[in-house]
Amino acid sequence: MKNKILFPFALTTLLTALSGCGGESANVIPEKNDEATTNGTCTPGTTNCVEWGLEYPLDGLNFNCSSDTENTFITLFDSKNGVASGTCQKTDNIEFYIQSFASRKINLGQIKLSDYASFSAQTQLPRLSVIDIATGIARRPVGDLVPNDPTVQVAMRLVKILQALALEEGRIINPSDVQPLYITEEMRKDLAKTSENINLMDADLATKIKDFVDISTISDEVAFATVKKLVTIANAAVYQPEFSLFSTSGVIGSNLTGSDGLVGCNQNPCDIKNKNTKYLFGHFMLITDRQGYTFGSGLQWRDNELILAKENLSSLGGINAQLIRKVKPVQMTADPQSSWIHPTSKTINTPYRLNVANNATPLELYQGRLLNDYVIAGKEAFYKVVTDKKSLDTSDQANLGLWRLQADGENYTGSVDLYKIFPISYLDRQVFKTAQNVADGEKYIFPMYANLEFKFTDTTVNPITLGIVIDSNGDVRTNMQSSSNFATDPVNGCKGDVLADTLLDHQSIQQYRLGTLGRAFVADKAVSMRLILANEKFGNINGALVGVDSRIQSSPDSRDSIVIGGALLNLSNVLDTNVGQNGRVTFLNSAGDGVQWANTYASFQKVYNNNNEGETPADISLAKLNGGSVEFKLADCYQVKAK
């Protein structure tokens, strides 16, 4: 009989063999409360130990690590971090199951951990989804995310079990809602009543498992909707390239990553000795929201006038630094697109487009695979660092992150090293209360109608008020009362929730996607918010970044950086407010200070202005839009409601 062993460790102490490719490598600032507990066959931070999380917040899922033949383990859910996790050696196969207190169990297949994760980043865990577990059960990958796909059907069966248990326990009101589920002693006693072990491939699953749980309470439609929701959440996050002023390719084990970010030129290959080489360096931030749309903002420097040809440069980092100093930045904007990284294959199957200002064609990210649920590697050397491979085969070559752009009568191409940071999670209904997840008669606070008041560090620029809605999905969109008045209508502006894909509201006013909530902090009664304003419609706040907790180096001087802090919306007062009343919120960063916003495009225009003479009035005006503070105020028409 194997022994059960639990080892709790803090995520903040986690050091990995690939620490150079950890969270700091994408210049991420750890958030408040970023701690987790874990258990398994090895200690996080030790050689070859991988800490992984479950997309479904499930406490008590049994698992074995193949390198440990003596012990069994269970996942532990940490409400503070919002993740259930475990550890195994990176070369392990993991067997999942739900064990009774007797010999009966539900077999949930086996996966090879290295197929999904080979390291744990310092600020987040690679996560396994219900689709990943279903793949181990069905022993075949998902062909397409549709209800009749055999592996998706297995995932639906798994979800039926979990959601039926959650309903029985009163963990959820809505059968498609996702909330923390704990495998209790009573559940394990009930599982012992089944006549035989359960396999999710069994044709008569509902009959065999009925003494444990009645899965008929979850329809096929609800099960698929839940699977799709979980898959979409697993993909949702902030995505950004490394911002590498100095190329550090191959360097690991330090603060340097070995990644180059978004780089390329008009030659193949880029040859620093060729004086006709026009280099391109870029950066962007994208958000994938809870509905699966990805949008964002960024900038590029393109040496279309061969300014760098006059320089005696010897490194990619030196090229990037000179581009920032001597070439005006150009804004890039990504309209909302549903074709980003495929949620099951983790590859870019359809080109993702970033519009380039004053250019007829967009920059396209057309190839790449998300490795370890964390990074796309664009160059062979960095790919080897991430995967521990000594050489790349044809399939590996097809996974490299690549981009292309037609501009200036030239074909620019290059690579991109890109990080997935701040993945979102389920939203705990103790904080995120909607009409869909509370009981009859219970009050709820979302959708929430409000105004964001953007103030500029340069006080000569007038503040801007932008009306917003945090909808019942947990996504954020505009709530403008007209095309010329951005504020929420104080009388009639608190109508409408999740809009159709066109984002036309009930008055046929065009609204715009802004971002999403990261997760809910139950103890603090707060939610984290991440926003990217990416549309010319927003004028002086087009390109504004809120809550994406990053630091971007703005010059070779390490003291010069653009910092975009976190954004935490504290809901304690609103949750305690009576039905029909308005309430109030506080909007602070992770340090407890006011929320700041930044615009990288305007910030780097300021860098250019400081390093060059003859800037135009437009250049000077743009540099004034580099950032400031932002306040969150509930709309006058907003009220707490009851179901």
LODO-226376 format. One line per 2 residues: their letters; for each residue z, y, x of C-alpha. Coordinates in nm, 4 decimals. Last residue first. Layout:
<pts>
a> Z:Y:X; ...;
</pts>
This chain:
<pts>
ka> -0.8355:3.7782:-3.1793; -0.6292:4.0863:-3.0998;
kv> -0.7538:4.4025:-2.9295; -0.6420:4.6420:-2.6553;
qy> -0.8264:4.9687:-2.7046; -1.0960:5.1676:-2.5197;
cd> -1.2336:5.4810:-2.6902; -1.0908:5.7213:-2.4326;
al> -1.2500:5.5168:-2.1547; -1.0158:5.3621:-1.9000;
kf> -1.0150:5.5425:-1.5659; -1.1086:5.3955:-1.2277;
ev> -1.1140:5.6289:-0.9266; -1.3533:5.6346:-0.6313;
sg> -1.3129:5.7925:-0.2888; -1.5711:5.9076:-0.0346;
gn> -1.8966:5.7947:0.1148; -2.2052:5.8700:0.3250;
lk> -2.3657:6.1129:0.0780; -2.3452:6.4130:0.3143;
al> -2.5928:6.2417:0.5478; -2.8586:6.2647:0.2757;
si> -2.8271:6.6424:0.2525; -2.8724:6.6881:0.6265;
da> -3.1780:6.4631:0.6383; -3.3273:6.6418:0.3353;
pt> -3.2715:6.9801:0.5039; -3.4681:6.8406:0.8006;
eg> -3.3201:6.7255:1.1300; -3.4661:6.9109:1.4284;
en> -3.2464:6.7645:1.6968; -3.1364:6.4066:1.7388;
nn> -2.8235:6.2017:1.8063; -2.5916:6.3452:1.5409;
ny> -2.8693:6.3413:1.2813; -2.9374:5.9727:1.3497;
vk> -2.5709:5.8826:1.3056; -2.5650:6.0846:0.9807;
qf> -2.8698:5.8907:0.8599; -2.6662:5.5855:0.9496;
sa> -2.3936:5.6870:0.7057; -2.6453:5.7745:0.4327;
yt> -2.7944:5.4238:0.4448; -2.4522:5.2603:0.4847;
na> -2.3111:5.4187:0.1691; -1.9343:5.3922:0.1469;
wq> -1.6642:5.3718:-0.1178; -1.2898:5.4165:-0.0886;
vg> -1.0185:5.2855:-0.3198; -0.6826:5.4618:-0.3010;
dg> -0.4109:5.3023:-0.0911; -0.2115:4.9852:-0.1527;
as> -0.3312:4.8102:0.1640; -0.5603:4.5788:-0.0330;
nl> -0.7317:4.8746:-0.1979; -0.6054:5.0442:-0.5126;
ft> -0.7085:5.1055:-0.8733; -0.4167:5.1379:-1.1151;
vr> -0.4638:5.0789:-1.4857; -0.3629:5.2473:-1.8127;
gn> -0.2969:5.1574:-2.1742; -0.5257:5.2288:-2.4695;
qg> -0.3444:5.1198:-2.7865; -0.4767:4.9229:-3.0827;
vn> -0.2862:4.6091:-2.9887; 0.0235:4.6912:-2.7872;
td> 0.0101:4.7412:-2.4099; 0.1775:4.4849:-2.1830;
lv> -0.1523:4.3445:-2.0505; -0.2777:4.7013:-2.0129;
ns> 0.0248:4.7954:-1.8022; -0.0046:4.4977:-1.5705;
ln> -0.3814:4.5299:-1.5223; -0.4002:4.6182:-1.1526;
ll> -0.7623:4.6619:-1.0425; -0.8020:4.5722:-0.6778;
ag> -1.0842:4.7228:-0.4742; -1.1193:4.6227:-0.1097;
gi> -1.2206:4.8482:0.1756; -1.5641:4.9532:0.2960;
vi> -1.5284:5.0606:0.6575; -1.8160:5.2165:0.8503;
sd> -1.7515:5.2009:1.2229; -1.7267:5.4112:1.5343;
rs> -1.4374:5.3093:1.7585; -1.6411:5.0303:1.9179;
dp> -1.8802:5.2909:2.0598; -2.2223:5.1244:2.0442;
ss> -2.2707:5.3065:1.7133; -2.2200:5.2434:1.3403;
qi> -2.0365:4.9123:1.3618; -1.9945:4.7769:1.0117;
rs> -1.6553:4.6858:0.8681; -1.6413:4.4895:0.5458;
dv> -1.4209:4.4613:0.2380; -1.6895:4.4502:-0.0357;
gv> -1.4773:4.6550:-0.2782; -1.7248:4.9343:-0.3522;
la> -2.0634:4.9953:-0.1888; -2.2758:5.2965:-0.2912;
gn> -2.6508:5.2483:-0.2345; -2.7529:5.4981:-0.5031;
in> -2.4534:5.7283:-0.5404; -2.6500:6.0535:-0.5005;
gf> -2.9130:5.9462:-0.7532; -2.7979:5.6493:-0.9611;
ke> -3.1413:5.5975:-1.1174; -3.2814:5.5124:-0.7742;
na> -3.1168:5.1722:-0.8161; -2.8756:4.9633:-0.6139;
li> -2.5110:5.0403:-0.6818; -2.3205:4.7547:-0.5226;
lr> -1.9861:4.6580:-0.6755; -1.7071:4.4133:-0.5948;
ms> -1.3864:4.4026:-0.8021; -1.0648:4.2139:-0.7385;
va> -0.8460:4.1393:-1.0383; -0.4786:4.2135:-1.0892;
kd> -0.1738:4.0766:-1.2651; 0.0066:4.0698:-0.9283;
av> 0.1335:3.7129:-0.9668; -0.1846:3.5987:-1.1406;
fa> -0.4340:3.7394:-0.8935; -0.7719:3.7114:-1.0661;
rg> -1.0966:3.6512:-0.8816; -1.4034:3.8209:-0.7423;
lt> -1.4956:4.0376:-1.0406; -1.8639:4.1202:-1.0579;
gl> -2.1318:4.3663:-0.9579; -2.3333:4.6650:-1.0751;
ry> -2.6010:4.5459:-1.3148; -2.7844:4.8294:-1.4886;
qq> -2.8070:4.9693:-1.8427; -3.1125:5.0941:-2.0307;
is> -3.0149:5.2598:-2.3577; -3.1554:5.0740:-2.6598;
qh> -2.8601:5.1906:-2.8753; -2.7078:4.8416:-2.8888;
dl> -2.7565:4.8060:-2.5117; -3.0736:4.7223:-2.3188;
lt> -2.9815:4.5020:-2.0247; -3.3190:4.3221:-2.0284;
da> -3.1382:3.9930:-1.9576; -2.9517:4.0204:-2.2874;
lv> -2.6192:4.2024:-2.2865; -2.2654:4.0695:-2.2451;
dg> -2.0337:4.3057:-2.4346; -2.1263:4.5784:-2.6747;
kc> -1.9306:4.8712:-2.8094; -1.6749:5.1010:-2.6504;
gn> -1.8997:5.4036:-2.6056; -1.8729:5.5535:-2.9543;
vp> -1.6029:5.8166:-2.9042; -1.5638:5.8833:-2.5285;
dt> -1.9309:5.7988:-2.4586; -1.9065:5.6347:-2.1175;
af> -2.0355:5.8658:-1.8441; -2.3861:5.8567:-1.6952;
ns> -2.5328:6.1412:-1.9024; -2.9046:6.1804:-1.8223;
ss> -3.0418:5.8419:-1.9276; -2.7880:5.8307:-2.2091;
qm> -2.4383:5.7030:-2.2938; -2.4159:5.5136:-1.9673;
nt> -2.2192:5.1886:-1.9789; -2.3165:5.0404:-1.6432;
rv> -2.2577:4.6773:-1.5633; -1.9738:4.4624:-1.4281;
dg> -1.9497:4.0840:-1.4551; -1.6332:3.8993:-1.5608;
ns> -1.8102:3.6952:-1.8260; -1.6264:3.8901:-2.0989;
di> -1.7771:4.2156:-1.9739; -1.6361:4.4717:-1.7307;
vi> -1.8141:4.7747:-1.8710; -1.8993:5.0908:-1.6793;
gl> -1.9514:5.4653:-1.7221; -2.0353:5.6571:-1.4066;
ti> -1.8827:5.9956:-1.3257; -2.0277:6.1800:-1.0269;
pn> -1.8461:6.4294:-0.8014; -2.0383:6.7356:-0.6773;
vt> -2.1341:6.7457:-0.3109; -1.9856:7.0390:-0.1172;
td> -1.6668:6.8311:-0.0917; -1.8115:6.6171:0.1854;
tf> -1.5848:6.3127:0.1532; -1.7552:6.2607:-0.1810;
kf> -1.5890:6.1784:-0.5122; -1.7070:5.8987:-0.7400;
el> -1.5309:5.8783:-1.0763; -1.5709:5.5347:-1.2307;
na> -1.5429:5.5394:-1.6067; -1.4099:5.2675:-1.8351;
ym> -1.4764:5.0070:-2.0995; -1.3045:4.6675:-2.0677;
pf> -1.4552:4.3611:-2.2341; -1.1870:4.2354:-2.1976;
iy> -0.8262:4.3153:-2.2914; -0.7088:4.0343:-2.5210;
ke> -0.4335:3.9951:-2.7766; -0.3348:3.6622:-2.9295;
gd> -0.3726:3.6172:-3.3051; -0.6044:3.3190:-3.2658;
av> -0.5730:3.1717:-2.9187; -0.7194:3.3274:-2.6052;
nq> -1.0223:3.2269:-2.3944; -1.3255:3.3534:-2.5876;
at> -1.1721:3.6759:-2.7180; -1.1079:3.7689:-2.3563;
kf> -0.8011:3.7722:-2.1316; -0.8505:3.7863:-1.7541;
vq> -0.4878:3.7934:-1.6443; -0.3240:3.4758:-1.7729;
rd> -0.6796:3.3616:-1.8405; -0.7365:3.2934:-1.4736;
ly> -1.0880:3.3939:-1.3673; -1.2708:3.1090:-1.1939;
si> -1.3722:3.1797:-0.8371; -1.5877:3.4226:-0.6429;
pf> -1.7139:3.3666:-0.2907; -1.5985:3.6464:-0.0598;
ik> -1.8543:3.6011:0.2148; -2.1835:3.4157:0.2439;
yl> -2.3193:3.5013:0.5857; -2.6749:3.5662:0.7078;
dv> -2.8501:3.5209:1.0388; -3.2033:3.6484:0.9757;
sg> -3.5232:3.5870:1.1678; -3.8431:3.7791:1.2210;
ty> -4.1800:3.8921:1.1000; -4.3630:4.2260:1.0835;
ne> -4.7296:4.2230:0.9874; -4.8773:4.5631:1.0708;
gd> -5.0803:4.8287:0.8868; -4.7693:5.0489:0.8896;
aq> -4.5907:4.7894:0.6758; -4.6266:4.4249:0.5709;
lr> -4.2893:4.2510:0.5879; -4.1693:3.8990:0.6637;
wl> -3.8364:3.7127:0.6742; -3.6970:3.3860:0.8173;
gl> -3.3682:3.1919:0.8011; -3.4154:2.8501:0.9646;
na> -3.4099:2.5532:0.7248; -3.7730:2.4466:0.7788;
qd> -3.7005:2.4086:1.1511; -3.4147:2.1744:1.0601;
st> -3.6508:1.9613:0.8518; -3.8963:1.9365:1.1428;
dl> -3.6294:1.8298:1.3908; -3.3932:2.0600:1.5790;
sk> -3.2208:1.9615:1.9024; -2.8657:1.9290:2.0345;
kd> -2.7076:1.9635:1.6929; -2.3535:2.0957:1.6513;
tv> -2.4604:2.2404:1.3137; -2.3477:2.6038:1.3499;
vk> -2.4036:2.6307:1.7252; -2.7378:2.4505:1.6994;
yf> -2.8521:2.6919:1.4284; -2.7458:2.9796:1.6555;
ae> -2.9721:2.8600:1.9346; -3.2576:2.7778:1.6974;
kg> -3.2724:3.1186:1.5364; -3.2255:3.2234:1.1749;
ai> -2.8982:3.0577:1.0800; -2.7939:3.0839:0.7160;
vy> -2.4148:3.0751:0.6874; -2.1253:2.9808:0.4591;
dn> -2.1527:2.6866:0.2205; -2.1525:2.4754:0.5385;
ll> -2.5164:2.5666:0.5934; -2.7106:2.7831:0.3486;
rg> -3.0762:2.7020:0.4061; -3.3475:2.9488:0.4953;
qy> -3.7003:3.0631:0.4167; -3.8759:3.3468:0.2345;
le> -3.6620:3.6554:0.2742; -3.9295:3.9047:0.1778;
lp> -3.9460:4.2718:0.2732; -4.1242:4.4450:-0.0098;
ta> -4.4828:4.5773:-0.0230; -4.6072:4.9281:-0.1032;
nn> -4.3752:5.1081:0.1358; -4.2182:5.4480:0.0725;
av> -3.8690:5.2967:0.0490; -3.8582:4.9211:0.1154;
nl> -3.8022:4.6921:-0.1828; -3.6034:4.3819:-0.0962;
ry> -3.7598:4.0630:-0.2274; -3.6300:3.7053:-0.2285;
pt> -3.9102:3.4581:-0.1681; -3.8798:3.1433:-0.3821;
ni> -3.7277:2.8219:-0.2477; -3.4453:2.9778:-0.0441;
tk> -3.2303:2.6698:0.0150; -2.8864:2.5593:-0.1023;
st> -3.0480:2.2533:-0.2710; -2.8091:2.2744:-0.5668;
ph> -2.7571:2.6460:-0.6353; -3.0958:2.7588:-0.4992;
iw> -3.0387:3.0597:-0.2756; -3.1994:3.3563:-0.4512;
ss> -3.4384:3.3365:-0.7432; -3.2451:3.4985:-1.0302;
qp> -3.3394:3.8495:-0.9194; -3.1703:4.1844:-0.9810;
da> -3.3578:4.4580:-0.7882; -3.3036:4.4594:-0.4131;
tm> -3.3109:4.8036:-0.2553; -3.3973:4.8898:0.1062;
qv> -3.3459:5.2369:0.2520; -3.5224:5.3513:0.5690;
pk> -3.3226:5.4587:0.8738; -3.4631:5.7305:1.0995;
vk> -3.5361:5.6040:1.4495; -3.3707:5.7339:1.7681;
ri> -3.0022:5.6403:1.7587; -3.0099:5.3309:1.5377;
lq> -3.3259:5.2042:1.7055; -3.1625:5.2595:2.0435;
an> -2.8656:5.0397:1.9539; -3.0923:4.7687:1.8169;
ig> -3.3065:4.7657:2.1315; -2.9988:4.7484:2.3542;
gl> -2.8714:4.4540:2.1540; -3.2049:4.2793:2.1899;
ss> -3.1765:4.3103:2.5648; -3.3587:4.4567:2.8674;
ln> -3.4637:4.8060:2.7685; -3.6469:5.0529:2.9936;
ek> -3.7279:5.3022:2.7216; -4.0675:5.4652:2.6635;
al> -4.1802:5.1736:2.4481; -3.8748:5.2406:2.2308;
il> -4.0482:5.5266:2.0484; -4.3346:5.2984:1.9510;
en> -4.4193:5.5106:1.6437; -4.3581:5.2272:1.3931;
dr> -4.0152:5.1525:1.5396; -3.8689:5.0247:1.2141;
wq> -3.5005:5.0745:1.1322; -3.3848:4.9043:0.8175;
lg> -3.1534:4.9676:0.5269; -2.9491:4.7946:0.2596;
sg> -2.8822:4.7551:-0.1108; -2.8072:4.4791:-0.3554;
ft> -2.9072:4.2361:-0.6252; -2.8579:3.8692:-0.7132;
yg> -2.8428:3.7435:-1.0702; -2.6732:3.4100:-1.1414;
qr> -2.4817:3.5074:-1.4542; -2.1527:3.5184:-1.2651;
dt> -2.2896:3.7664:-1.0113; -2.4701:3.7233:-0.6802;
il> -2.4056:4.0339:-0.4738; -2.6231:4.1433:-0.1826;
mf> -2.5466:4.3548:0.1210; -2.8145:4.4696:0.3622;
hg> -2.8915:4.5145:0.7306; -3.1990:4.5706:0.9381;
fl> -3.3625:4.5856:1.2798; -3.7394:4.6096:1.3301;
yk> -3.9196:4.6316:1.6655; -4.2719:4.7528:1.7321;
tn> -4.4070:4.5735:2.0379; -4.7006:4.7553:2.1933;
kn> -4.5136:4.8067:2.5253; -4.5013:4.4298:2.5767;
ki> -4.2158:4.3577:2.8193; -3.9651:4.3116:2.5344;
dc> -4.1830:4.0383:2.3913; -4.1267:3.9507:2.0275;
pn> -4.2971:3.6156:1.9722; -4.5026:3.6657:1.7696;
qn> -4.5572:4.0402:1.7555; -4.4885:4.3030:1.4865;
cg> -4.1115:4.2827:1.5322; -3.7969:4.0968:1.4376;
vl> -3.4264:4.1265:1.3616; -3.1916:4.0649:1.0692;
gd> -2.8558:3.9504:1.2095; -2.8419:3.8427:1.5733;
sg> -2.5827:3.5638:1.5789; -2.3837:3.4395:1.8762;
tl> -2.0639:3.5193:1.7007; -1.8557:3.7482:1.9141;
ns> -1.4843:3.7767:1.8482; -1.4380:3.4835:2.0832;
gi> -1.4877:3.1059:2.0908; -1.8649:3.1250:2.0687;
vg> -2.1466:3.2952:2.2554; -2.4865:3.1313:2.2108;
st> -2.6692:3.4492:2.1215; -2.4562:3.7567:2.1780;
sf> -2.7085:4.0243:2.0870; -2.5521:4.3675:2.1013;
ls> -2.5624:4.5911:1.7987; -2.5230:4.2852:1.5790;
fe> -2.4712:4.3462:1.2090; -2.4547:3.9871:1.0864;
pq> -2.6492:3.9534:0.7692; -2.4854:3.9988:0.4289;
yv> -2.4158:3.7949:0.1167; -2.1378:3.8700:-0.1321;
aa> -2.0508:3.5810:-0.3599; -2.1768:3.3729:-0.6509;
na> -2.3271:3.0367:-0.5609; -2.0251:2.8253:-0.6611;
it> -1.9880:3.0383:-0.9738; -2.3410:2.9426:-1.0769;
vl> -2.2730:2.5733:-1.0197; -1.9495:2.5942:-1.2184;
kk> -2.1208:2.7728:-1.5084; -2.4073:2.5218:-1.5084;
vt> -2.1616:2.2332:-1.5203; -1.9737:2.4050:-1.8031;
af> -2.2907:2.4661:-2.0044; -2.3875:2.1027:-1.9450;
av> -2.0543:1.9775:-2.0762; -2.0639:2.2114:-2.3750;
ed> -2.4097:2.0885:-2.4759; -2.3163:1.7236:-2.4186;
si> -2.0190:1.7717:-2.6498; -1.6577:1.7716:-2.5356;
ts> -1.4097:1.6315:-2.7898; -1.5858:1.2951:-2.7511;
id> -1.4125:1.2702:-2.4124; -1.0989:1.1189:-2.5684;
vf> -0.8654:1.0641:-2.2763; -0.6783:0.7749:-2.1135;
dk> -0.6912:0.5105:-2.3887; -1.0460:0.6365:-2.4602;
ik> -1.1739:0.5644:-2.1087; -1.3536:0.2360:-2.1753;
ta> -1.4991:0.3532:-2.5048; -1.6342:0.6865:-2.3784;
ld> -1.7710:0.5210:-2.0623; -1.9810:0.2618:-2.2467;
ad> -2.2863:0.3035:-2.0207; -2.0702:0.2956:-1.7082;
ml> -2.2031:0.5305:-1.4386; -1.8778:0.7268:-1.4444;
ni> -1.6914:0.4188:-1.3250; -1.3570:0.3295:-1.4793;
ne> -1.1237:0.0550:-1.3626; -1.0255:-0.1944:-1.6287;
st> -0.8249:-0.2367:-1.9491; -0.7056:0.1218:-1.9670;
ka> -0.3328:0.1684:-2.0206; -0.2721:0.2683:-1.6566;
ld> -0.4702:0.5865:-1.7245; -0.2052:0.6887:-1.9765;
kr> 0.0668:0.6626:-1.7113; -0.1488:0.8718:-1.4736;
me> -0.1881:1.1358:-1.7430; 0.1849:1.1394:-1.8065;
et> 0.2529:1.1916:-1.4371; 0.0283:1.4965:-1.4411;
iy> -0.3205:1.5643:-1.3035; -0.3062:1.9444:-1.3030;
lp> -0.5907:2.1558:-1.4351; -0.6493:2.5194:-1.3434;
qv> -0.8887:2.6985:-1.5834; -1.2576:2.6669:-1.6632;
ds> -1.3676:2.7591:-2.0161; -1.6355:2.5429:-2.1784;
pn> -1.3949:2.3791:-2.4289; -1.2561:2.7203:-2.5349;
ii> -0.8798:2.7127:-2.5766; -0.7980:2.5928:-2.2252;
rg> -0.4899:2.4619:-2.0466; -0.3481:2.3317:-2.3744;
ee> -0.2846:1.9926:-2.2133; -0.5196:1.8129:-2.4533;
la> -0.7865:2.0777:-2.3954; -0.7541:2.0512:-2.0173;
la> -0.7780:1.6719:-2.0371; -1.0964:1.7016:-2.2447;
ql> -1.2322:1.9543:-1.9944; -1.1680:1.7249:-1.6976;
ik> -1.3124:1.4112:-1.8578; -1.6143:1.5926:-2.0010;
vl> -1.6723:1.7602:-1.6629; -1.6996:1.4215:-1.4953;
rm> -1.9446:1.3054:-1.7608; -2.1503:1.6254:-1.7182;
av> -2.1589:1.5682:-1.3413; -2.2976:1.2202:-1.4089;
qv> -2.5620:1.3728:-1.6358; -2.6489:1.6217:-1.3615;
tp> -2.7093:1.3238:-1.1335; -2.9485:1.1612:-1.3809;
dn> -3.1369:1.4877:-1.4603; -3.1654:1.5019:-1.8389;
pv> -2.9371:1.8041:-1.8820; -3.1339:2.0263:-1.6400;
ld> -3.0408:2.1582:-1.2941; -3.3318:1.9990:-1.1132;
gv> -3.3729:1.7021:-0.8825; -3.0036:1.6660:-0.8088;
pr> -2.9415:1.4404:-0.5126; -2.9035:1.0625:-0.5413;
ra> -2.6124:0.8301:-0.4843; -2.5014:0.8637:-0.8495;
ig> -2.1329:0.8827:-0.7558; -2.1749:1.0816:-0.4352;
ta> -2.4194:1.3164:-0.6049; -2.1665:1.3612:-0.8855;
id> -1.9109:1.4812:-0.6300; -2.1564:1.7417:-0.4995;
iv> -2.2530:1.8438:-0.8538; -1.8844:1.8873:-0.9431;
sl> -1.8740:2.1351:-0.6556; -1.7370:2.1090:-0.3029;
rp> -1.6322:2.4313:-0.1356; -1.6447:2.5437:0.2243;
lq> -1.3216:2.7339:0.2770; -1.2678:3.1051:0.3306;
tq> -1.1322:3.3685:0.5693; -1.1178:3.1798:0.8980;
as> -1.4249:2.9704:0.8299; -1.3743:2.5951:0.7977;
fs> -1.6098:2.3674:0.9908; -1.8564:2.0802:0.9419;
ay> -1.9168:2.1074:0.5700; -2.1516:1.9633:0.3099;
ds> -2.3452:1.6793:0.4720; -2.0659:1.6603:0.7304;
lk> -1.8272:1.5430:0.4575; -2.0230:1.2304:0.3731;
iq> -1.9569:1.1738:0.0048; -1.7956:0.8913:-0.1913;
gl> -1.7757:0.8010:-0.5549; -1.5571:0.9161:-0.8395;
ni> -1.3841:0.5902:-0.9339; -1.1385:0.6309:-1.2205;
kr> -0.8298:0.4231:-1.1486; -0.6176:0.1355:-1.2666;
sa> -0.3836:-0.0351:-1.0223; -0.0591:0.1093:-1.1547;
fs> 0.0730:0.4667:-1.1373; -0.2830:0.5703:-1.2255;
qi> -0.5296:0.6935:-0.9672; -0.8058:0.9507:-1.0149;
yf> -1.0790:0.8987:-0.7576; -1.2608:1.0576:-0.4630;
ei> -1.3705:0.8837:-0.1415; -1.4393:1.1146:0.1501;
nd> -1.6575:0.9987:0.4392; -1.5280:1.1375:0.7622;
tk> -1.7134:1.2918:1.0586; -1.5608:1.6358:0.9948;
qc> -1.2106:1.4902:0.9954; -1.0456:1.5440:0.6588;
tg> -0.8549:1.8203:0.4829; -0.7806:1.9084:0.1199;
sa> -0.8070:2.1980:-0.1229; -0.7610:2.3345:-0.4720;
vg> -0.8409:2.7049:-0.4875; -0.7165:3.0190:-0.6620;
nk> -0.5511:3.1751:-0.3579; -0.2148:3.2470:-0.5192;
sd> -0.2578:2.9633:-0.7676; -0.2667:2.7085:-0.4881;
fl> -0.4061:2.3787:-0.6137; -0.3257:2.0710:-0.4091;
ti> -0.5735:1.7903:-0.3650; -0.4281:1.4442:-0.3310;
ft> -0.3986:1.2126:-0.0336; -0.4058:0.8507:0.0702;
ne> -0.2726:0.7018:0.3923; -0.3200:0.3998:0.6165;
td> -0.6954:0.3755:0.6733; -0.7290:0.7303:0.8047;
ss> -1.0738:0.7952:0.9543; -1.2384:0.7258:0.6160;
cn> -1.0541:1.0106:0.4435; -0.9212:0.9072:0.1046;
fn> -0.8977:1.1188:-0.2109; -0.6891:1.1546:-0.5251;
lg> -0.7325:1.4632:-0.7443; -0.3865:1.6068:-0.7976;
dl> -0.4633:1.9719:-0.8608; -0.8060:2.0659:-0.9912;
py> -0.9396:2.4231:-0.9753; -1.3082:2.3189:-0.9994;
el> -1.4982:2.4556:-0.6983; -1.2954:2.2241:-0.4806;
gw> -1.1923:2.3370:-0.1328; -1.2432:2.2082:0.2187;
ev> -1.0350:2.2090:0.5380; -1.2243:2.0517:0.8244;
cn> -1.0516:1.9024:1.1276; -1.2790:1.8356:1.4255;
tt> -1.0306:1.9851:1.6742; -0.7158:2.1237:1.5164;
gp> -0.7213:2.4395:1.3113; -0.6303:2.2764:0.9844;
tc> -0.4009:1.9768:1.0448; -0.5462:1.6354:0.9747;
tg> -0.5456:1.3528:0.7204; -0.5072:1.5617:0.4112;
nt> -0.3273:1.8504:0.2528; -0.3879:2.2168:0.1796;
ta> -0.2125:2.5330:0.0861; -0.3852:2.8652:0.0551;
ed> -0.3460:3.2262:0.1578; -0.5629:3.5302:0.1062;
nk> -0.2999:3.7362:-0.0779; -0.4468:4.0705:0.0327;
ep> -0.7999:4.0381:0.1489; -0.9278:3.9546:0.4930;
iv> -1.1665:4.2206:0.6343; -1.5059:4.0685:0.6955;
na> -1.7158:4.1764:0.9916; -1.9611:3.8921:0.9331;
se> -1.8234:3.7192:1.2420; -1.4719:3.7886:1.1302;
gg> -1.5030:3.5186:0.8712; -1.5609:3.2475:1.1229;
cg> -1.8660:3.1882:1.3403; -1.6788:3.2616:1.6591;
sl> -1.4028:3.0393:1.5341; -1.6318:2.7419:1.5507;
at> -1.3680:2.5004:1.6687; -1.1580:2.6445:1.3973;
ll> -0.8390:2.8417:1.3733; -0.6525:2.8410:1.0422;
tt> -0.3300:3.0362:1.0452; -0.4358:3.2571:0.7535;
la> -0.5153:2.9474:0.5514; -0.1472:2.8604:0.5447;
fp> -0.0547:2.4941:0.5859; 0.1017:2.2318:0.3603;
fl> 0.0751:1.8680:0.4719; 0.1052:1.6033:0.2021;
ik> 0.1263:1.2325:0.2732; 0.0897:0.9547:0.0142;
nk> 0.1479:0.6122:0.1667; -0.1017:0.3322:0.1447;
m> 0.0000:0.0000:0.0000;
</pts>
